Amino acid sequence: MAIVEYQGSCKFEKIPHGNSTRTSVPYVRTDPAILKEAARITKEKHQKPLKTSHQMMLDDSINAPNAKQIRDKFLCHLNSKLGYPSKLKIGSDEEKAIKNAINQAFDDPNHVLCTKHLKDNVRRYLKDKEGCGAKERELIVRSIFGYDGLLNSDDSFSFESKFSDMDSIISKFPNFHKYFENRLKPLLLNHVFKPLQDGTVKELWTNNNSESMNNRLKESIDWKPHKLPDLISKINEVSAFQFNDLRRSIHGSGNYILEDTFKNHHVSPDKWVKMSQTEKRRRTWKLLSQKPRDPEKKNYIKSTNCSFQVPPTAKIAQKPNQRKRPRAERVRR
């Protein structure tokens, strides 16, 4: 019965598991192509299906799942770990496959697009498909992404007004005009302008930090494909460098400096050298586990039933060995 159930085309819809009566957590079915690939390998190598299953899990050279399946599975797993949130803020470039995967995995996400990628795509389109000169290219880019450009309009009426003013500039390039009308304008309106207007983001968003880390990872593997275990090892090495740099901030010899609210974790370099590895790890995890303090938050004095609270008063000077408060201070309180 399970074999019949897995036949046909795979639909990546989140539905409750049919064999479970106690849970309604959504999941994604396995693609039939994976089972077909497993059956082919089992038949060719004359081995048990369990051994084939282990091979497909450990050896990523057996390309049973494609990139779409891996991406969908990862995002659904991430959604479950986050507790199936609604209107989660997610940023990416304008790749159609990523947009579809995000909309499929998450419930009504606030999807924001990277304006750096949008700028680069506009420049590339004008240069490669229209033969547009550098001066005109930058003029169009400024009219869209500039300080007084389309995306920095005060409201939707101003957005449409500036778009009408741009028509005289982009009408010289018919292919780009069509591309702008059919593809670029809806993306800018729904995933850049509206998030700015409703306060999802406070400025034009870019994923430059992610791109720099992406470049770091590609350099670590010499820009060549690697098997999954090797890739995990490389990611662990890169993250270990960042972790060690964070640990150096404790004794003041790294690229990071402890903030004022974390100064209590500071240790002198001489003392740090004499510490054992266990003590160093304990100090590091103590730093990582501390939550940032809110400067506006005060430790209010609450009543017994928590129905009334007052802000704490400033402490007054106290002489050495003084046990009693001054009379004026007692009266004031």
C-alpha positions as CSV (number, residue, x, y, z in Angstrom):
1,M,0.0,0.0,0.0
2,A,2.9,2.4,0.7
3,I,4.4,1.6,-2.6
4,V,1.2,2.5,-4.4
5,E,1.0,5.7,-2.4
6,Y,4.4,6.8,-3.6
7,Q,3.7,6.3,-7.3
8,G,3.1,9.3,-9.6
9,S,4.4,12.8,-9.5
10,C,5.7,14.3,-6.3
11,K,3.8,17.2,-4.8
12,F,5.7,19.2,-2.2
13,E,2.6,20.2,-0.2
14,K,2.6,20.4,3.6
15,I,-0.1,18.0,4.7
16,P,-0.7,16.0,7.9
17,H,0.7,12.5,7.9
18,G,-2.0,10.0,6.9
19,N,-0.9,7.2,9.2
20,S,-0.7,9.4,12.4
21,T,-3.8,10.0,14.5
22,R,-2.1,12.1,17.3
23,T,-0.3,14.8,15.3
24,S,-1.1,17.3,12.6
25,V,2.4,18.5,12.0
26,P,2.9,19.0,8.2
27,Y,5.5,17.1,6.3
28,V,6.7,16.7,2.7
29,R,6.5,13.3,0.9
30,T,9.5,11.6,-0.6
31,D,9.9,12.1,-4.3
32,P,9.2,8.8,-6.3
33,A,12.4,9.4,-8.2
34,I,14.4,8.6,-5.0
35,L,12.7,5.3,-4.7
36,K,13.3,4.5,-8.4
37,E,17.0,5.3,-8.0
38,A,17.2,3.1,-4.9
39,A,15.6,0.2,-6.7
40,R,18.0,0.6,-9.7
41,I,21.1,0.6,-7.5
42,T,19.8,-2.4,-5.5
43,K,19.1,-4.4,-8.7
44,E,22.4,-3.6,-10.3
45,K,24.6,-4.3,-7.3
46,H,22.6,-7.3,-6.1
47,Q,22.5,-6.0,-2.5
48,K,19.9,-5.5,0.2
49,P,17.7,-2.3,0.2
50,L,19.0,-1.4,3.6
51,K,22.6,-1.2,2.4
52,T,21.4,1.0,-0.6
53,S,19.7,3.3,1.8
54,H,22.9,3.8,3.9
55,Q,24.8,4.4,0.7
56,M,22.4,7.1,-0.5
57,M,22.6,8.8,2.9
58,L,26.4,8.8,3.2
59,D,27.5,9.1,-0.5
60,D,26.3,12.3,-2.0
61,S,27.7,11.2,-5.4
62,I,24.4,9.3,-5.7
63,N,22.3,12.2,-6.8
64,A,18.9,10.9,-5.8
65,P,17.4,14.2,-4.6
66,N,17.8,17.2,-6.8
67,A,18.6,20.7,-5.8
68,K,14.9,21.7,-5.5
69,Q,14.2,18.7,-3.2
70,I,17.1,19.5,-0.9
71,R,16.2,23.2,-0.8
72,D,12.5,22.5,0.0
73,K,13.5,19.9,2.7
74,F,15.9,22.3,4.3
75,L,13.4,25.2,4.5
76,C,10.7,22.9,5.8
77,H,13.0,21.6,8.5
78,L,14.0,25.2,9.4
79,N,10.4,26.2,9.6
80,S,9.7,23.3,12.0
81,K,12.7,24.2,14.2
82,L,11.4,27.8,14.4
83,G,8.0,26.7,15.5
84,Y,6.1,27.4,12.2
85,P,6.1,31.2,12.6
86,S,3.8,33.5,10.6
87,K,5.1,36.5,8.7
88,L,8.8,35.6,9.3
89,K,11.2,38.1,7.8
90,I,13.3,36.4,5.1
91,G,15.8,38.0,2.7
92,S,17.2,36.6,-0.6
93,D,18.0,37.5,-4.1
94,E,15.4,37.5,-6.9
95,E,16.0,33.9,-8.0
96,K,12.6,32.4,-8.9
97,A,13.3,29.0,-7.4
98,I,14.3,30.4,-4.0
99,K,11.2,32.7,-4.0
100,N,8.9,29.7,-4.7
101,A,10.6,27.5,-2.1
102,I,10.2,30.3,0.6
103,N,6.5,30.8,-0.2
104,Q,5.9,27.1,-0.1
105,A,7.8,26.4,3.2
106,F,6.7,29.3,5.3
107,D,3.3,30.8,6.3
108,D,2.8,34.2,4.7
109,P,6.5,35.3,5.0
110,N,7.7,38.9,4.7
111,H,10.1,38.3,1.8
112,V,12.6,41.1,1.2
113,L,14.9,41.2,-1.8
114,C,18.5,42.3,-1.9
115,T,18.8,45.6,-3.7
116,K,22.5,45.0,-4.5
117,H,21.5,42.0,-6.6
118,L,18.7,43.9,-8.2
119,K,21.0,46.8,-9.1
120,D,23.6,44.4,-10.6
121,N,20.8,42.6,-12.7
122,V,19.6,46.0,-14.0
123,R,23.1,47.0,-15.0
124,R,23.8,43.6,-16.6
125,Y,20.5,43.6,-18.6
126,L,21.0,47.1,-19.9
127,K,24.6,46.3,-20.9
128,D,24.2,42.9,-22.4
129,K,20.8,43.0,-24.0
130,E,20.4,46.7,-24.8
131,G,24.0,47.9,-25.3
132,C,23.4,50.8,-23.0
133,G,26.3,53.1,-22.2
134,A,27.7,53.5,-18.7
135,K,26.3,57.0,-18.2
136,E,22.7,56.1,-19.1
137,R,22.9,52.9,-17.1
138,E,23.8,54.7,-13.9
139,L,21.1,57.3,-14.6
140,I,18.5,54.5,-14.7
141,V,19.9,52.9,-11.6
142,R,19.8,56.2,-9.7
143,S,16.3,56.8,-10.8
144,I,15.3,53.5,-9.3
145,F,17.5,53.0,-6.2
146,G,18.8,56.5,-5.6
147,Y,18.1,58.8,-2.6
148,D,15.3,60.5,-4.6
149,G,14.6,57.4,-6.7
150,L,11.5,55.3,-7.2
151,L,12.1,53.1,-4.1
152,N,12.4,56.0,-1.7
153,S,9.0,57.4,-2.5
154,D,6.8,58.7,0.3
155,D,3.7,56.7,-0.6
156,S,2.2,54.6,-3.4
157,F,0.9,57.6,-5.2
158,S,4.5,59.1,-5.3
159,F,5.7,55.7,-6.4
160,E,3.5,55.6,-9.5
161,S,4.2,59.3,-10.2
162,K,8.0,58.7,-10.3
163,F,7.4,55.6,-12.4
164,S,5.6,57.6,-15.0
165,D,8.4,60.2,-15.0
166,M,10.9,57.3,-15.7
167,D,9.0,56.3,-18.8
168,S,10.7,58.9,-20.9
169,I,14.1,57.4,-19.9
170,I,13.5,53.7,-20.3
171,S,11.3,54.0,-23.4
172,K,14.6,54.3,-25.4
173,F,15.2,50.6,-24.5
174,P,12.2,48.6,-25.5
175,N,13.4,45.2,-24.2
176,F,14.3,46.7,-20.8
177,H,11.0,48.6,-20.8
178,K,9.1,45.3,-21.2
179,Y,11.4,43.6,-18.6
180,F,10.8,46.4,-16.1
181,E,7.0,46.4,-16.6
182,N,6.5,42.6,-16.4
183,R,9.1,41.5,-13.9
184,L,11.1,44.2,-12.2
185,K,8.4,46.5,-11.1
186,P,6.3,43.9,-9.3
187,L,9.4,42.7,-7.5
188,L,10.3,46.2,-6.4
189,L,6.8,47.0,-5.3
190,N,6.0,43.9,-3.3
191,H,9.5,42.9,-1.9
192,V,11.3,46.3,-1.5
193,F,8.9,49.3,-1.5
194,K,6.1,47.7,0.6
195,P,8.5,46.3,3.3
196,L,10.0,49.8,3.6
197,Q,6.6,51.4,4.0
198,D,5.2,49.0,6.6
199,G,8.4,49.1,8.7
200,T,9.6,45.5,8.0
201,V,13.0,47.1,7.1
202,K,14.3,50.6,7.8
203,E,16.4,51.0,4.7
204,L,17.2,49.3,1.4
205,W,18.3,45.8,2.5
206,T,21.3,43.9,1.1
207,N,22.8,40.5,1.9
208,N,26.4,41.7,1.7
209,N,27.3,39.9,4.9
210,S,26.0,36.6,3.6
211,E,27.8,37.1,0.3
212,S,31.1,37.7,2.0
213,M,30.7,34.5,4.0
214,N,29.7,32.7,0.8
215,N,32.9,33.9,-0.8
216,R,34.9,32.7,2.2
217,L,33.4,29.2,2.0
218,K,34.1,29.0,-1.8
219,E,37.7,30.0,-1.3
220,S,38.1,27.3,1.4
221,I,37.1,24.6,-1.1
222,D,39.0,26.2,-4.0
223,W,35.8,26.8,-5.9
224,K,35.4,23.1,-6.6
225,P,32.5,20.7,-5.8
226,H,33.0,18.6,-2.7
227,K,31.2,15.8,-1.0
228,L,28.9,16.7,1.8
229,P,31.1,15.4,4.7
230,D,34.0,17.4,3.3
231,L,31.9,20.5,3.0
232,I,30.7,20.2,6.6
233,S,34.3,19.9,7.7
234,K,35.2,23.1,5.8
235,I,32.2,25.0,7.3
236,N,33.3,23.9,10.8
237,E,36.8,25.1,10.1
238,V,35.6,28.6,9.0
239,S,33.3,28.9,12.0
240,A,36.1,27.8,14.3
241,F,38.2,30.8,13.1
242,Q,35.4,33.2,14.0
243,F,34.8,31.5,17.4
244,N,38.6,31.8,18.2
245,D,38.5,35.5,17.3
246,L,35.6,35.9,19.6
247,R,37.4,34.2,22.4
248,R,40.4,36.5,22.0
249,S,38.2,39.4,22.8
250,I,38.2,38.2,26.4
251,H,41.9,38.9,26.9
252,G,41.9,41.9,24.5
253,S,44.1,40.5,21.6
254,G,41.6,39.9,18.8
255,N,39.6,41.8,16.2
256,Y,36.7,42.2,18.6
257,I,36.4,44.4,21.7
258,L,34.1,43.7,24.6
259,E,31.2,46.1,25.0
260,D,30.7,48.0,28.3
261,T,28.0,45.6,29.4
262,F,30.3,42.6,28.9
263,K,33.4,44.1,30.5
264,N,33.0,41.8,33.5
265,H,34.2,38.9,31.3
266,H,37.6,40.6,30.7
267,V,40.7,38.7,31.8
268,S,44.3,40.0,31.6
269,P,46.6,38.3,29.1
270,D,48.9,37.1,31.8
271,K,46.1,35.4,33.7
272,W,44.6,34.0,30.5
273,V,47.9,32.2,29.7
274,K,48.0,30.5,33.0
275,M,44.4,29.2,32.8
276,S,43.6,25.6,31.9
277,Q,41.7,24.7,28.7
278,T,38.6,23.8,30.8
279,E,38.6,27.2,32.5
280,K,39.0,29.0,29.2
281,R,36.1,27.1,27.7
282,R,34.0,27.9,30.8
283,R,34.8,31.6,30.5
284,T,34.0,31.6,26.8
285,W,30.6,29.9,27.2
286,K,29.8,32.2,30.1
287,L,30.3,35.2,27.7
288,L,28.2,33.6,24.9
289,S,25.4,32.7,27.3
290,Q,25.0,36.3,28.6
291,K,22.1,38.2,27.0
292,P,22.7,41.8,26.0
293,R,21.3,44.3,28.5
294,D,18.7,46.8,27.6
295,P,19.9,50.2,28.6
296,E,16.4,51.5,29.1
297,K,15.3,48.6,31.2
298,K,15.2,49.1,35.0
299,N,14.9,46.7,37.8
300,Y,11.6,47.9,39.2
301,I,10.7,47.3,42.8
302,K,7.4,45.2,42.7
303,S,4.8,44.7,45.3
304,T,4.0,41.3,46.8
305,N,1.1,40.6,44.4
306,C,3.0,42.3,41.5
307,S,0.1,44.8,41.0
308,F,2.3,47.8,41.7
309,Q,5.9,48.7,40.9
310,V,8.2,51.7,41.4
311,P,11.6,52.6,39.8
312,P,14.6,52.2,42.1
313,T,16.1,55.3,43.7
314,A,19.7,56.2,43.3
315,K,22.1,54.9,46.0
316,I,23.6,57.6,48.2
317,A,27.1,57.7,49.4
318,Q,27.9,55.6,52.4
319,K,30.9,56.0,54.8
320,P,33.1,53.1,55.7
321,N,31.6,50.8,58.4
322,Q,28.4,52.8,58.3
323,R,25.4,50.6,59.1
324,K,22.5,53.1,59.5
325,R,21.1,55.2,56.7
326,P,21.0,59.0,57.1
327,R,17.7,60.3,58.6
328,A,17.0,62.4,55.5
329,E,17.3,59.4,53.3
330,R,14.9,57.3,55.4
331,V,12.3,60.1,55.3
332,R,12.7,60.5,51.6
333,R,12.0,56.9,50.9
